[in-house]
Amino acid sequence: MIAPETDKADAGLRTRIEKEPQRAPFDTASLGLESSAEINLLPALFSVVIPVYNSAAIVAETVSQVRAFFLSQGYRYEIILVNDGSEDGSWNVVSGLARKFSGVVGINLLKNYGQHNANLCGFRESKGDYVITMDDDLQNPPAEIGKLIEAARQGHDLVVGRFESKQHRFIRRLGSRVVGWLNRRAF
């Protein structure tokens, strides 16, 4: 379904695709829960926000690996794909995945607002108890999500992953080192 635009501030900004019903209500009565305190024992919902930019060739594989992780662990999840004004057909892939899988939500930004704004859009749409951000190109291996979840369940408010080694081109690594050096000298 394509949700109609209702907020003038958002009019023309995005299109959201989701299968109906997106989320079935969780039936707490069938679990024999008697108090609202017991409801806190329900399994957490994890929201994975993935900004997508010109990644038509890889985003389906990324979603496949993220889904495989959550399904293998038995965790409840949603994957929010935010197409950030891609020009390569990424939206066709994203909207197709959202129509195919009930746990996938697709949001289409009509122009490129940048990765941080795409993440913020995904955060706004998320329904999860925890929010996990990932890149669309598998730079963040979905198999590592378990380490983030484990750290969060130990009581940490914020969990951040760190690359052992990034897989970027030489020129990008060189630029990052120059900027890092300048920041250390200036601050």
MIRO-820137 format. One record per residue: residue in three letters; x, y, z of N, C-alpha, C in turn. Coordinates in Angstrom, 2 decimals. Example, Ala and Ser with C-alpha at 12.3 -4.5 7.8 and 13.67 -1.06 7.14 Angstrom:
+---------+---------+---------+---------+---------+---------+---------+---------+---------+---------+
: residuo :    n_xx :    n_yy :    n_zz :   ca_xx :   ca_yy :   ca_zz :    c_xx :    c_yy :    c_zz :
+---------+---------+---------+---------+---------+---------+---------+---------+---------+---------+
:     ALA :   13.19 :   -5.69 :    7.80 :   12.30 :   -4.50 :    7.80 :   13.20 :   -3.30 :    7.80 :
:     SER :   12.85 :   -2.25 :    7.08 :   13.67 :   -1.06 :    7.14 :   12.90 :    0.03 :    7.87 :
+---------+---------+---------+---------+---------+---------+---------+---------+---------+---------+
END
This chain:
+---------+---------+---------+---------+---------+---------+---------+---------+---------+---------+
: residuo :    n_xx :    n_yy :    n_zz :   ca_xx :   ca_yy :   ca_zz :    c_xx :    c_yy :    c_zz :
+---------+---------+---------+---------+---------+---------+---------+---------+---------+---------+
:     MET :    0.84 :   -1.16 :    0.00 :    0.00 :    0.00 :    0.00 :    0.89 :    1.23 :    0.00 :
:     ILE :    0.51 :    2.23 :   -0.68 :    1.19 :    3.52 :   -0.61 :    0.35 :    4.41 :    0.27 :
:     ALA :    0.94 :    4.81 :    1.41 :    0.20 :    5.60 :    2.38 :   -0.03 :    7.01 :    1.83 :
:     PRO :   -1.25 :    7.54 :    1.98 :   -1.49 :    8.91 :    1.51 :   -0.75 :    9.92 :    2.36 :
:     GLU :   -0.35 :   11.00 :    1.74 :    0.33 :   12.08 :    2.47 :   -0.73 :   12.85 :    3.24 :
:     THR :   -0.51 :   13.03 :    4.56 :   -1.48 :   13.75 :    5.37 :   -0.88 :   14.97 :    6.04 :
:     ASP :    0.42 :   14.99 :    6.22 :    1.09 :   16.08 :    6.92 :    1.69 :   17.03 :    5.90 :
:     LYS :    1.28 :   18.30 :    5.92 :    1.78 :   19.25 :    4.93 :    3.29 :   19.38 :    4.99 :
:     ALA :    3.88 :   19.24 :    6.18 :    5.33 :   19.35 :    6.30 :    6.02 :   18.21 :    5.54 :
:     ASP :    5.35 :   17.06 :    5.45 :    5.94 :   15.92 :    4.77 :    5.45 :   15.77 :    3.33 :
:     ALA :    4.48 :   16.58 :    2.92 :    3.89 :   16.42 :    1.59 :    4.96 :   16.46 :    0.52 :
:     GLY :    4.97 :   15.47 :   -0.31 :    5.93 :   15.40 :   -1.41 :    7.32 :   14.97 :   -0.98 :
:     LEU :    7.52 :   14.69 :    0.32 :    8.84 :   14.34 :    0.81 :    9.14 :   12.86 :    0.65 :
:     ARG :    8.15 :   12.02 :    0.90 :    8.42 :   10.60 :    0.88 :    7.17 :    9.80 :    0.57 :
:     THR :    7.39 :    8.58 :    0.24 :    6.34 :    7.61 :    0.04 :    6.69 :    6.42 :    0.90 :
:     ARG :    5.74 :    5.90 :    1.63 :    5.99 :    4.75 :    2.49 :    5.25 :    3.56 :    1.89 :
:     ILE :    5.95 :    2.46 :    1.76 :    5.35 :    1.23 :    1.26 :    5.36 :    0.21 :    2.39 :
:     GLU :    4.24 :   -0.39 :    2.64 :    4.21 :   -1.48 :    3.61 :    3.10 :   -2.43 :    3.24 :
:     LYS :    3.31 :   -3.66 :    3.60 :    2.30 :   -4.67 :    3.42 :    1.27 :   -4.51 :    4.52 :
:     GLU :   -0.01 :   -4.68 :    4.22 :   -1.02 :   -4.58 :    5.27 :   -1.48 :   -5.96 :    5.67 :
:     PRO :   -1.63 :   -6.29 :    6.93 :   -1.25 :   -5.45 :    8.04 :    0.26 :   -5.53 :    8.26 :
:     GLN :    0.87 :   -4.41 :    8.56 :    2.32 :   -4.35 :    8.80 :    2.70 :   -5.21 :    9.99 :
:     ARG :    2.02 :   -4.99 :   11.10 :    2.32 :   -5.73 :   12.32 :    1.01 :   -6.21 :   12.92 :
:     ALA :    0.90 :   -7.48 :   13.13 :   -0.27 :   -7.99 :   13.80 :   -0.13 :   -7.67 :   15.29 :
:     PRO :   -1.23 :   -7.34 :   15.95 :   -1.13 :   -7.07 :   17.39 :   -0.61 :   -8.30 :   18.11 :
:     PHE :    0.24 :   -8.10 :   19.10 :    0.78 :   -9.21 :   19.86 :   -0.27 :   -9.67 :   20.85 :
:     ASP :   -0.66 :  -10.92 :   20.81 :   -1.75 :  -11.45 :   21.62 :   -1.22 :  -11.84 :   23.00 :
:     THR :   -1.30 :  -10.92 :   23.97 :   -0.80 :  -11.18 :   25.31 :   -1.72 :  -12.12 :   26.08 :
:     ALA :   -3.01 :  -12.17 :   25.74 :   -3.94 :  -13.03 :   26.46 :   -3.56 :  -14.50 :   26.28 :
:     SER :   -3.10 :  -14.87 :   25.08 :   -2.75 :  -16.27 :   24.83 :   -1.50 :  -16.69 :   25.61 :
:     LEU :   -0.74 :  -15.71 :   26.13 :    0.45 :  -16.02 :   26.92 :    0.14 :  -16.17 :   28.40 :
:     GLY :   -1.11 :  -15.89 :   28.79 :   -1.51 :  -16.01 :   30.18 :   -0.95 :  -14.89 :   31.06 :
:     LEU :   -0.70 :  -13.74 :   30.48 :   -0.17 :  -12.62 :   31.25 :   -1.31 :  -11.93 :   31.98 :
:     GLU :   -1.11 :  -11.68 :   33.28 :   -2.18 :  -11.09 :   34.07 :   -1.93 :   -9.65 :   34.44 :
:     SER :   -0.69 :   -9.21 :   34.46 :   -0.43 :   -7.82 :   34.86 :    0.40 :   -7.13 :   33.79 :
:     SER :    0.35 :   -5.78 :   33.81 :    1.11 :   -5.03 :   32.83 :    2.61 :   -5.20 :   33.07 :
:     ALA :    3.03 :   -5.51 :   34.30 :    4.45 :   -5.74 :   34.58 :    4.95 :   -6.95 :   33.82 :
:     GLU :    4.09 :   -7.97 :   33.68 :    4.50 :   -9.16 :   32.96 :    4.66 :   -8.91 :   31.46 :
:     ILE :    3.99 :   -7.89 :   30.94 :    4.11 :   -7.59 :   29.52 :    5.54 :   -7.17 :   29.19 :
:     ASN :    6.27 :   -6.60 :   30.14 :    7.65 :   -6.21 :   29.90 :    8.55 :   -7.41 :   29.63 :
:     LEU :    8.06 :   -8.61 :   29.90 :    8.84 :   -9.82 :   29.65 :    8.72 :  -10.30 :   28.21 :
:     LEU :    7.87 :   -9.65 :   27.43 :    7.72 :  -10.04 :   26.03 :    9.03 :   -9.83 :   25.30 :
:     PRO :    9.26 :  -10.61 :   24.24 :   10.49 :  -10.44 :   23.49 :   10.57 :   -9.04 :   22.88 :
:     ALA :   11.77 :   -8.49 :   22.86 :   11.98 :   -7.15 :   22.31 :   11.76 :   -7.16 :   20.80 :
:     LEU :   11.38 :   -5.99 :   20.30 :   11.30 :   -5.78 :   18.85 :   12.53 :   -4.97 :   18.46 :
:     PHE :   13.25 :   -5.45 :   17.46 :   14.45 :   -4.77 :   16.98 :   14.13 :   -4.10 :   15.65 :
:     SER :   14.43 :   -2.82 :   15.55 :   14.26 :   -2.07 :   14.30 :   15.64 :   -1.88 :   13.69 :
:     VAL :   15.79 :   -2.29 :   12.44 :   17.05 :   -2.10 :   11.73 :   16.80 :   -1.03 :   10.67 :
:     VAL :   17.47 :    0.11 :   10.80 :   17.32 :    1.21 :    9.86 :   18.49 :    1.17 :    8.89 :
:     ILE :   18.16 :    1.12 :    7.60 :   19.20 :    1.05 :    6.57 :   18.95 :    2.14 :    5.53 :
:     PRO :   19.77 :    3.21 :    5.55 :   19.68 :    4.20 :    4.47 :   20.18 :    3.56 :    3.17 :
:     VAL :   19.47 :    3.82 :    2.09 :   19.83 :    3.21 :    0.79 :   20.12 :    4.33 :   -0.19 :
:     TYR :   21.30 :    4.26 :   -0.81 :   21.64 :    5.24 :   -1.84 :   22.37 :    4.54 :   -2.98 :
:     ASN :   21.73 :    4.50 :   -4.14 :   22.30 :    3.89 :   -5.35 :   22.87 :    2.51 :   -5.07 :
:     SER :   22.06 :    1.67 :   -4.46 :   22.50 :    0.32 :   -4.08 :   21.57 :   -0.76 :   -4.60 :
:     ALA :   21.01 :   -0.55 :   -5.76 :   20.06 :   -1.51 :   -6.32 :   20.67 :   -2.91 :   -6.42 :
:     ALA :   21.96 :   -2.97 :   -6.69 :   22.61 :   -4.26 :   -6.92 :   22.87 :   -5.05 :   -5.63 :
:     ILE :   22.87 :   -4.39 :   -4.46 :   23.26 :   -5.08 :   -3.23 :   22.21 :   -5.06 :   -2.13 :
:     VAL :   21.24 :   -4.16 :   -2.19 :   20.33 :   -4.00 :   -1.05 :   19.49 :   -5.25 :   -0.80 :
:     ALA :   19.11 :   -6.00 :   -1.80 :   18.33 :   -7.22 :   -1.58 :   19.17 :   -8.25 :   -0.81 :
:     GLU :   20.44 :   -8.35 :   -1.11 :   21.32 :   -9.27 :   -0.39 :   21.49 :   -8.81 :    1.05 :
:     THR :   21.60 :   -7.51 :    1.26 :   21.70 :   -6.98 :    2.62 :   20.46 :   -7.36 :    3.43 :
:     VAL :   19.29 :   -7.15 :    2.86 :   18.04 :   -7.50 :    3.54 :   17.97 :   -9.01 :    3.79 :
:     SER :   18.39 :   -9.79 :    2.82 :   18.38 :  -11.25 :    2.97 :   19.23 :  -11.68 :    4.16 :
:     GLN :   20.42 :  -11.10 :    4.29 :   21.30 :  -11.47 :    5.40 :   20.78 :  -10.98 :    6.75 :
:     VAL :   20.18 :   -9.79 :    6.77 :   19.61 :   -9.27 :    8.03 :   18.44 :  -10.15 :    8.44 :
:     ARG :   17.56 :  -10.47 :    7.50 :   16.42 :  -11.34 :    7.81 :   16.90 :  -12.70 :    8.30 :
:     ALA :   17.90 :  -13.26 :    7.63 :   18.43 :  -14.57 :    8.01 :   18.93 :  -14.56 :    9.46 :
:     PHE :   19.62 :  -13.49 :    9.84 :   20.10 :  -13.40 :   11.22 :   18.93 :  -13.43 :   12.19 :
:     PHE :   17.95 :  -12.57 :   12.00 :   16.84 :  -12.47 :   12.95 :   16.00 :  -13.74 :   12.97 :
:     LEU :   15.77 :  -14.32 :   11.81 :   14.98 :  -15.55 :   11.77 :   15.73 :  -16.70 :   12.46 :
:     SER :   17.05 :  -16.76 :   12.30 :   17.83 :  -17.84 :   12.93 :   17.85 :  -17.70 :   14.45 :
:     GLN :   17.72 :  -16.48 :   14.95 :   17.74 :  -16.24 :   16.39 :   16.35 :  -16.24 :   17.01 :
:     GLY :   15.31 :  -16.18 :   16.18 :   13.95 :  -16.13 :   16.68 :   13.56 :  -14.78 :   17.26 :
:     TYR :   14.29 :  -13.72 :   16.90 :   14.00 :  -12.39 :   17.39 :   12.91 :  -11.73 :   16.54 :
:     ARG :   12.09 :  -10.89 :   17.18 :   11.13 :  -10.07 :   16.45 :   11.89 :   -8.88 :   15.86 :
:     TYR :   11.56 :   -8.52 :   14.62 :   12.31 :   -7.46 :   13.96 :   11.48 :   -6.74 :   12.92 :
:     GLU :   11.96 :   -5.58 :   12.54 :   11.49 :   -4.87 :   11.36 :   12.73 :   -4.28 :   10.69 :
:     ILE :   12.71 :   -4.22 :    9.39 :   13.79 :   -3.61 :    8.63 :   13.20 :   -2.40 :    7.93 :
:     ILE :   13.77 :   -1.23 :    8.20 :   13.29 :    0.01 :    7.59 :   14.33 :    0.46 :    6.58 :
:     LEU :   13.95 :    0.40 :    5.32 :   14.84 :    0.82 :    4.22 :   14.43 :    2.22 :    3.80 :
:     VAL :   15.35 :    3.17 :    3.91 :   15.06 :    4.55 :    3.54 :   15.84 :    4.87 :    2.27 :
:     ASN :   15.14 :    4.90 :    1.14 :   15.78 :    5.23 :   -0.12 :   16.03 :    6.74 :   -0.16 :
:     ASP :   17.30 :    7.11 :   -0.22 :   17.69 :    8.51 :   -0.09 :   17.92 :    9.15 :   -1.46 :
:     GLY :   16.87 :    9.16 :   -2.29 :   16.94 :    9.81 :   -3.60 :   17.83 :    9.10 :   -4.60 :
:     SER :   17.90 :    7.79 :   -4.52 :   18.74 :    7.02 :   -5.45 :   18.31 :    7.23 :   -6.88 :
:     GLU :   19.27 :    7.11 :   -7.78 :   19.00 :    7.29 :   -9.20 :   19.23 :    6.01 :  -10.00 :
:     ASP :   19.43 :    4.88 :   -9.31 :   19.80 :    3.65 :  -10.00 :   18.73 :    2.56 :   -9.95 :
:     GLY :   17.54 :    2.89 :   -9.53 :   16.49 :    1.87 :   -9.43 :   16.41 :    1.23 :   -8.05 :
:     SER :   17.12 :    1.79 :   -7.07 :   17.08 :    1.23 :   -5.72 :   15.66 :    1.22 :   -5.16 :
:     TRP :   14.87 :    2.25 :   -5.47 :   13.50 :    2.31 :   -4.95 :   12.68 :    1.13 :   -5.46 :
:     ASN :   12.88 :    0.72 :   -6.69 :   12.15 :   -0.44 :   -7.21 :   12.46 :   -1.68 :   -6.39 :
:     VAL :   13.73 :   -1.85 :   -6.02 :   14.13 :   -3.00 :   -5.21 :   13.55 :   -2.87 :   -3.80 :
:     VAL :   13.69 :   -1.69 :   -3.20 :   13.20 :   -1.45 :   -1.84 :   11.69 :   -1.68 :   -1.76 :
:     SER :   10.94 :   -1.10 :   -2.68 :    9.48 :   -1.25 :   -2.64 :    9.07 :   -2.70 :   -2.90 :
:     GLY :    9.82 :   -3.39 :   -3.75 :    9.54 :   -4.82 :   -3.97 :    9.76 :   -5.65 :   -2.71 :
:     LEU :   10.84 :   -5.36 :   -1.99 :   11.11 :   -6.07 :   -0.74 :   10.04 :   -5.77 :    0.31 :
:     ALA :    9.59 :   -4.52 :    0.38 :    8.55 :   -4.15 :    1.33 :    7.22 :   -4.84 :    1.01 :
:     ARG :    6.95 :   -5.04 :   -0.25 :    5.71 :   -5.73 :   -0.63 :    5.82 :   -7.24 :   -0.37 :
:     LYS :    7.02 :   -7.77 :   -0.51 :    7.24 :   -9.22 :   -0.39 :    7.29 :   -9.69 :    1.07 :
:     PHE :    7.93 :   -8.90 :    1.95 :    8.15 :   -9.32 :    3.32 :    7.42 :   -8.39 :    4.29 :
:     SER :    6.62 :   -8.97 :    5.18 :    5.85 :   -8.13 :    6.11 :    6.73 :   -7.39 :    7.11 :
:     GLY :    7.93 :   -7.85 :    7.36 :    8.82 :   -7.19 :    8.31 :    9.68 :   -6.10 :    7.69 :
:     VAL :    9.44 :   -5.78 :    6.42 :   10.25 :   -4.77 :    5.74 :    9.37 :   -3.58 :    5.40 :
:     VAL :    9.86 :   -2.38 :    5.77 :    9.18 :   -1.13 :    5.47 :   10.07 :   -0.35 :    4.51 :
:     GLY :    9.50 :    0.19 :    3.45 :   10.25 :    1.01 :    2.51 :    9.79 :    2.45 :    2.55 :
:     ILE :   10.73 :    3.37 :    2.64 :   10.43 :    4.80 :    2.62 :   11.25 :    5.41 :    1.49 :
:     ASN :   10.61 :    6.22 :    0.67 :   11.28 :    6.82 :   -0.48 :   11.38 :    8.33 :   -0.32 :
:     LEU :   12.59 :    8.83 :   -0.10 :   12.81 :   10.28 :   -0.09 :   12.98 :   10.73 :   -1.53 :
:     LEU :   12.31 :   11.80 :   -1.91 :   12.28 :   12.21 :   -3.30 :   13.57 :   12.84 :   -3.80 :
:     LYS :   14.45 :   13.23 :   -2.87 :   15.76 :   13.71 :   -3.27 :   16.77 :   13.25 :   -2.24 :
:     ASN :   18.04 :   13.42 :   -2.53 :   19.09 :   12.98 :   -1.62 :   19.25 :   14.00 :   -0.49 :
:     TYR :   18.91 :   13.56 :    0.73 :   19.05 :   14.41 :    1.91 :   20.29 :   14.04 :    2.72 :
:     GLY :   20.94 :   12.97 :    2.40 :   22.14 :   12.53 :    3.12 :   21.83 :   11.41 :    4.09 :
:     GLN :   22.88 :   10.65 :    4.41 :   22.73 :    9.46 :    5.24 :   22.17 :    9.78 :    6.63 :
:     HIS :   22.62 :   10.84 :    7.24 :   22.15 :   11.16 :    8.60 :   20.65 :   11.48 :    8.60 :
:     ASN :   20.19 :   12.23 :    7.63 :   18.75 :   12.53 :    7.55 :   17.94 :   11.28 :    7.22 :
:     ALA :   18.49 :   10.42 :    6.39 :   17.80 :    9.16 :    6.09 :   17.69 :    8.32 :    7.36 :
:     ASN :   18.76 :    8.29 :    8.16 :   18.70 :    7.57 :    9.44 :   17.62 :    8.17 :   10.34 :
:     LEU :   17.59 :    9.50 :   10.45 :   16.58 :   10.15 :   11.29 :   15.16 :    9.81 :   10.84 :
:     CYS :   14.96 :    9.77 :    9.53 :   13.65 :    9.39 :    8.99 :   13.30 :    7.97 :    9.43 :
:     GLY :   14.28 :    7.07 :    9.33 :   14.06 :    5.69 :    9.76 :   13.79 :    5.58 :   11.25 :
:     PHE :   14.50 :    6.39 :   12.06 :   14.26 :    6.38 :   13.51 :   12.82 :    6.79 :   13.80 :
:     ARG :   12.35 :    7.79 :   13.08 :   10.99 :    8.29 :   13.29 :    9.95 :    7.22 :   12.98 :
:     GLU :   10.22 :    6.40 :   12.00 :    9.27 :    5.35 :   11.61 :    9.40 :    4.08 :   12.44 :
:     SER :   10.50 :    3.94 :   13.17 :   10.76 :    2.67 :   13.86 :    9.77 :    2.46 :   15.00 :
:     LYS :    9.47 :    1.21 :   15.25 :    8.55 :    0.81 :   16.32 :    9.28 :   -0.02 :   17.37 :
:     GLY :   10.55 :   -0.28 :   17.17 :   11.28 :   -1.21 :   18.01 :   11.66 :   -0.69 :   19.38 :
:     ASP :   11.96 :   -1.64 :   20.24 :   12.51 :   -1.34 :   21.56 :   13.98 :   -0.94 :   21.43 :
:     TYR :   14.63 :   -1.46 :   20.41 :   16.01 :   -1.15 :   20.10 :   16.08 :   -0.76 :   18.63 :
:     VAL :   16.98 :    0.18 :   18.30 :   17.18 :    0.58 :   16.91 :   18.64 :    0.30 :   16.55 :
:     ILE :   18.82 :   -0.38 :   15.44 :   20.15 :   -0.73 :   14.94 :   20.29 :   -0.07 :   13.58 :
:     THR :   21.40 :    0.63 :   13.35 :   21.64 :    1.22 :   12.03 :   22.69 :    0.39 :   11.30 :
:     MET :   22.50 :    0.30 :    9.99 :   23.45 :   -0.44 :    9.15 :   23.61 :    0.29 :    7.83 :
:     ASP :   24.73 :    0.05 :    7.17 :   24.92 :    0.54 :    5.81 :   24.25 :   -0.43 :    4.85 :
:     ASP :   23.95 :    0.06 :    3.65 :   23.25 :   -0.76 :    2.67 :   24.17 :   -1.68 :    1.88 :
:     ASP :   25.48 :   -1.56 :    2.05 :   26.43 :   -2.28 :    1.21 :   27.16 :   -3.41 :    1.91 :
:     LEU :   26.64 :   -3.86 :    3.03 :   27.21 :   -4.96 :    3.82 :   28.56 :   -4.63 :    4.44 :
:     GLN :   28.90 :   -3.34 :    4.55 :   30.11 :   -2.96 :    5.29 :   29.94 :   -3.33 :    6.77 :
:     ASN :   28.69 :   -3.33 :    7.24 :   28.38 :   -3.81 :    8.59 :   27.82 :   -5.22 :    8.43 :
:     PRO :   28.58 :   -6.25 :    8.78 :   28.08 :   -7.62 :    8.59 :   26.86 :   -7.90 :    9.48 :
:     PRO :   25.76 :   -8.33 :    8.90 :   24.57 :   -8.62 :    9.70 :   24.82 :   -9.67 :   10.79 :
:     ALA :   25.77 :  -10.54 :   10.60 :   26.07 :  -11.55 :   11.61 :   26.58 :  -10.91 :   12.91 :
:     GLU :   27.06 :   -9.68 :   12.85 :   27.57 :   -8.98 :   14.02 :   26.47 :   -8.33 :   14.86 :
:     ILE :   25.24 :   -8.34 :   14.35 :   24.13 :   -7.75 :   15.10 :   23.99 :   -8.38 :   16.47 :
:     GLY :   24.25 :   -9.67 :   16.56 :   24.15 :  -10.37 :   17.84 :   25.02 :   -9.77 :   18.92 :
:     LYS :   26.21 :   -9.30 :   18.55 :   27.10 :   -8.67 :   19.53 :   26.50 :   -7.36 :   20.05 :
:     LEU :   25.87 :   -6.61 :   19.17 :   25.23 :   -5.36 :   19.59 :   24.07 :   -5.64 :   20.54 :
:     ILE :   23.27 :   -6.63 :   20.18 :   22.11 :   -6.98 :   21.01 :   22.57 :   -7.45 :   22.39 :
:     GLU :   23.59 :   -8.28 :   22.43 :   24.10 :   -8.79 :   23.70 :   24.60 :   -7.65 :   24.58 :
:     ALA :   25.33 :   -6.70 :   24.01 :   25.82 :   -5.56 :   24.78 :   24.67 :   -4.70 :   25.29 :
:     ALA :   23.66 :   -4.49 :   24.46 :   22.49 :   -3.69 :   24.88 :   21.75 :   -4.38 :   26.01 :
:     ARG :   21.64 :   -5.68 :   25.94 :   20.92 :   -6.42 :   26.98 :   21.70 :   -6.47 :   28.30 :
:     GLN :   22.97 :   -6.13 :   28.27 :   23.76 :   -6.05 :   29.50 :   23.53 :   -4.71 :   30.21 :
:     GLY :   22.66 :   -3.87 :   29.62 :   22.28 :   -2.64 :   30.29 :   22.87 :   -1.37 :   29.71 :
:     HIS :   23.64 :   -1.48 :   28.65 :   24.21 :   -0.28 :   28.05 :   23.12 :    0.52 :   27.33 :
:     ASP :   23.15 :    1.84 :   27.47 :   22.19 :    2.71 :   26.80 :   22.50 :    2.87 :   25.33 :
:     LEU :   23.78 :    2.83 :   24.98 :   24.21 :    3.01 :   23.61 :   25.32 :    2.01 :   23.32 :
:     VAL :   25.19 :    1.34 :   22.19 :   26.20 :    0.37 :   21.77 :   26.66 :    0.77 :   20.38 :
:     VAL :   27.97 :    0.87 :   20.19 :   28.52 :    1.28 :   18.91 :   29.51 :    0.22 :   18.45 :
:     GLY :   29.38 :   -0.18 :   17.20 :   30.34 :   -1.12 :   16.62 :   31.54 :   -0.38 :   16.09 :
:     ARG :   32.64 :   -1.11 :   15.95 :   33.86 :   -0.50 :   15.43 :   34.44 :   -1.43 :   14.37 :
:     PHE :   34.88 :   -0.85 :   13.26 :   35.49 :   -1.63 :   12.20 :   36.88 :   -2.09 :   12.63 :
:     GLU :   37.20 :   -3.36 :   12.35 :   38.58 :   -3.80 :   12.51 :   39.41 :   -3.22 :   11.37 :
:     SER :   38.83 :   -3.27 :   10.18 :   39.46 :   -2.62 :    9.03 :   38.36 :   -2.29 :    8.03 :
:     LYS :   38.37 :   -1.06 :    7.56 :   37.36 :   -0.63 :    6.60 :   37.79 :   -1.05 :    5.20 :
:     GLN :   36.80 :   -1.26 :    4.35 :   37.07 :   -1.71 :    2.99 :   36.78 :   -0.60 :    1.99 :
:     HIS :   37.40 :    0.56 :    2.21 :   37.21 :    1.68 :    1.30 :   38.41 :    1.81 :    0.38 :
:     ARG :   38.20 :    2.53 :   -0.70 :   39.29 :    2.77 :   -1.64 :   40.38 :    3.60 :   -0.98 :
:     PHE :   41.58 :    3.48 :   -1.51 :   42.76 :    4.15 :   -0.97 :   42.54 :    5.65 :   -0.83 :
:     ILE :   41.99 :    6.29 :   -1.86 :   41.84 :    7.75 :   -1.83 :   40.92 :    8.19 :   -0.69 :
:     ARG :   39.87 :    7.41 :   -0.41 :   38.98 :    7.75 :    0.69 :   39.68 :    7.56 :    2.03 :
:     ARG :   40.45 :    6.48 :    2.17 :   41.19 :    6.27 :    3.41 :   42.20 :    7.39 :    3.63 :
:     LEU :   42.88 :    7.80 :    2.55 :   43.86 :    8.88 :    2.65 :   43.17 :   10.18 :    3.10 :
:     GLY :   42.04 :   10.49 :    2.49 :   41.29 :   11.70 :    2.86 :   40.87 :   11.66 :    4.31 :
:     SER :   40.41 :   10.51 :    4.79 :   40.00 :   10.37 :    6.19 :   41.18 :   10.59 :    7.13 :
:     ARG :   42.34 :   10.08 :    6.75 :   43.52 :   10.27 :    7.60 :   43.94 :   11.73 :    7.64 :
:     VAL :   43.87 :   12.43 :    6.51 :   44.23 :   13.84 :    6.48 :   43.27 :   14.64 :    7.35 :
:     VAL :   41.98 :   14.38 :    7.24 :   40.99 :   15.09 :    8.06 :   41.22 :   14.77 :    9.54 :
:     GLY :   41.47 :   13.52 :    9.87 :   41.75 :   13.14 :   11.25 :   42.98 :   13.86 :   11.79 :
:     TRP :   44.04 :   13.93 :   10.99 :   45.27 :   14.63 :   11.39 :   44.98 :   16.11 :   11.64 :
:     LEU :   44.21 :   16.73 :   10.72 :   43.87 :   18.15 :   10.88 :   43.05 :   18.37 :   12.16 :
:     ASN :   42.11 :   17.48 :   12.42 :   41.30 :   17.61 :   13.64 :   42.15 :   17.49 :   14.90 :
:     ARG :   43.09 :   16.56 :   14.91 :   43.95 :   16.40 :   16.08 :   44.83 :   17.65 :   16.29 :
:     ARG :   45.30 :   18.25 :   15.20 :   46.15 :   19.44 :   15.30 :   45.33 :   20.66 :   15.75 :
:     ALA :   44.11 :   20.77 :   15.24 :   43.29 :   21.95 :   15.54 :   42.64 :   21.87 :   16.91 :
:     PHE :   42.32 :   20.68 :   17.35 :   41.58 :   20.54 :   18.61 :   42.41 :   19.80 :   19.61 :
+---------+---------+---------+---------+---------+---------+---------+---------+---------+---------+
END
